[in-house]
Amino acid sequence: MIAKLWQWFWRPTSRYTWGSIFIVGGIAGILFWGAFNTAMEQSNTLWFCTSCHAMENFVLPEYKQSIHYSNAAGVRAICSDCHVPKEWGPKVIRKIKATGELWGWVTQAIRTREKFEAMREKLAVKVWLEMKANDSHECRNCHSYEAMDFHAQGLIAQRDMQKAMKQGKTCIDCHKGVGHQLPEGYEADSVIYKEDMGKL
């Protein structure tokens, strides 16, 4: 049985053996996978994320002033750490969704400061809703209640973090604006934000 299968595997078709077809197909698949994965990883770099006009001129300077860019621990979280899942399947889904965001780049919808500020609230709320829906999954790649040493925190942080943990709050409930400026006039208890965050 095995001998017959082996003979079939190397038996030529009109031009090639089945074995050579499988080997060439396998090599092509590996090369495709390598190129695809490399492109995915390149699109996760800080350089790629900030390579368009709006990101470089409006978002990058804000990020450079944030605790995620520079801090006492010397740990830097870049755009993809907060906005792209690490798991492969969800990462691909996020990348597919991101292709829709390229439309804004093509149409230059937020090319000027005025256009960007006019869209800031809508863009922020969209991200906040996504983060709330996935329980701030990307934040939790680095932060977790279980790993916190509450005694090493300031008194206000101790109180607020332990209260949030007991209430089952997720990171984005309290930490909006940690990497970017908040929309003008933002107030956590304002009617508009309660309505937006209540859309889930």
GIPE-V745872 format. One record per residue. N is the residue number from 1. RES is the residue in three letters. SS is DSSP state (H for helix, E for strand, C for the rest). Layout:
BEGIN
n:N res:RES ss:SS
n:N res:RES ss:SS
END
This chain:
BEGIN
n:1 res:MET ss:C
n:2 res:ILE ss:H
n:3 res:ALA ss:H
n:4 res:LYS ss:H
n:5 res:LEU ss:H
n:6 res:TRP ss:H
n:7 res:GLN ss:H
n:8 res:TRP ss:H
n:9 res:PHE ss:H
n:10 res:TRP ss:H
n:11 res:ARG ss:C
n:12 res:PRO ss:E
n:13 res:THR ss:C
n:14 res:SER ss:C
n:15 res:ARG ss:C
n:16 res:TYR ss:C
n:17 res:THR ss:E
n:18 res:TRP ss:H
n:19 res:GLY ss:H
n:20 res:SER ss:H
n:21 res:ILE ss:H
n:22 res:PHE ss:H
n:23 res:ILE ss:H
n:24 res:VAL ss:H
n:25 res:GLY ss:H
n:26 res:GLY ss:H
n:27 res:ILE ss:H
n:28 res:ALA ss:H
n:29 res:GLY ss:H
n:30 res:ILE ss:H
n:31 res:LEU ss:H
n:32 res:PHE ss:H
n:33 res:TRP ss:H
n:34 res:GLY ss:H
n:35 res:ALA ss:H
n:36 res:PHE ss:H
n:37 res:ASN ss:H
n:38 res:THR ss:H
n:39 res:ALA ss:H
n:40 res:MET ss:H
n:41 res:GLU ss:H
n:42 res:GLN ss:H
n:43 res:SER ss:C
n:44 res:ASN ss:C
n:45 res:THR ss:C
n:46 res:LEU ss:H
n:47 res:TRP ss:H
n:48 res:PHE ss:H
n:49 res:CYS ss:H
n:50 res:THR ss:C
n:51 res:SER ss:C
n:52 res:CYS ss:C
n:53 res:HIS ss:H
n:54 res:ALA ss:H
n:55 res:MET ss:H
n:56 res:GLU ss:H
n:57 res:ASN ss:H
n:58 res:PHE ss:H
n:59 res:VAL ss:H
n:60 res:LEU ss:H
n:61 res:PRO ss:H
n:62 res:GLU ss:H
n:63 res:TYR ss:H
n:64 res:LYS ss:H
n:65 res:GLN ss:C
n:66 res:SER ss:C
n:67 res:ILE ss:C
n:68 res:HIS ss:C
n:69 res:TYR ss:C
n:70 res:SER ss:C
n:71 res:ASN ss:C
n:72 res:ALA ss:C
n:73 res:ALA ss:C
n:74 res:GLY ss:C
n:75 res:VAL ss:C
n:76 res:ARG ss:C
n:77 res:ALA ss:C
n:78 res:ILE ss:C
n:79 res:CYS ss:H
n:80 res:SER ss:H
n:81 res:ASP ss:H
n:82 res:CYS ss:H
n:83 res:HIS ss:H
n:84 res:VAL ss:C
n:85 res:PRO ss:C
n:86 res:LYS ss:C
n:87 res:GLU ss:C
n:88 res:TRP ss:H
n:89 res:GLY ss:H
n:90 res:PRO ss:H
n:91 res:LYS ss:H
n:92 res:VAL ss:H
n:93 res:ILE ss:H
n:94 res:ARG ss:H
n:95 res:LYS ss:H
n:96 res:ILE ss:H
n:97 res:LYS ss:H
n:98 res:ALA ss:H
n:99 res:THR ss:H
n:100 res:GLY ss:H
n:101 res:GLU ss:H
n:102 res:LEU ss:H
n:103 res:TRP ss:H
n:104 res:GLY ss:H
n:105 res:TRP ss:H
n:106 res:VAL ss:H
n:107 res:THR ss:H
n:108 res:GLN ss:C
n:109 res:ALA ss:C
n:110 res:ILE ss:C
n:111 res:ARG ss:C
n:112 res:THR ss:C
n:113 res:ARG ss:H
n:114 res:GLU ss:H
n:115 res:LYS ss:H
n:116 res:PHE ss:H
n:117 res:GLU ss:H
n:118 res:ALA ss:H
n:119 res:MET ss:H
n:120 res:ARG ss:H
n:121 res:GLU ss:H
n:122 res:LYS ss:H
n:123 res:LEU ss:H
n:124 res:ALA ss:H
n:125 res:VAL ss:H
n:126 res:LYS ss:H
n:127 res:VAL ss:H
n:128 res:TRP ss:H
n:129 res:LEU ss:H
n:130 res:GLU ss:H
n:131 res:MET ss:H
n:132 res:LYS ss:H
n:133 res:ALA ss:H
n:134 res:ASN ss:C
n:135 res:ASP ss:C
n:136 res:SER ss:C
n:137 res:HIS ss:C
n:138 res:GLU ss:C
n:139 res:CYS ss:H
n:140 res:ARG ss:H
n:141 res:ASN ss:H
n:142 res:CYS ss:C
n:143 res:HIS ss:C
n:144 res:SER ss:C
n:145 res:TYR ss:H
n:146 res:GLU ss:H
n:147 res:ALA ss:H
n:148 res:MET ss:C
n:149 res:ASP ss:C
n:150 res:PHE ss:H
n:151 res:HIS ss:H
n:152 res:ALA ss:H
n:153 res:GLN ss:C
n:154 res:GLY ss:C
n:155 res:LEU ss:H
n:156 res:ILE ss:H
n:157 res:ALA ss:H
n:158 res:GLN ss:H
n:159 res:ARG ss:H
n:160 res:ASP ss:H
n:161 res:MET ss:H
n:162 res:GLN ss:H
n:163 res:LYS ss:H
n:164 res:ALA ss:H
n:165 res:MET ss:H
n:166 res:LYS ss:H
n:167 res:GLN ss:H
n:168 res:GLY ss:C
n:169 res:LYS ss:C
n:170 res:THR ss:C
n:171 res:CYS ss:H
n:172 res:ILE ss:H
n:173 res:ASP ss:H
n:174 res:CYS ss:H
n:175 res:HIS ss:C
n:176 res:LYS ss:C
n:177 res:GLY ss:C
n:178 res:VAL ss:C
n:179 res:GLY ss:C
n:180 res:HIS ss:C
n:181 res:GLN ss:C
n:182 res:LEU ss:C
n:183 res:PRO ss:C
n:184 res:GLU ss:C
n:185 res:GLY ss:C
n:186 res:TYR ss:C
n:187 res:GLU ss:C
n:188 res:ALA ss:C
n:189 res:ASP ss:C
n:190 res:SER ss:C
n:191 res:VAL ss:H
n:192 res:ILE ss:H
n:193 res:TYR ss:H
n:194 res:LYS ss:H
n:195 res:GLU ss:H
n:196 res:ASP ss:H
n:197 res:MET ss:H
n:198 res:GLY ss:C
n:199 res:LYS ss:C
n:200 res:LEU ss:C
END
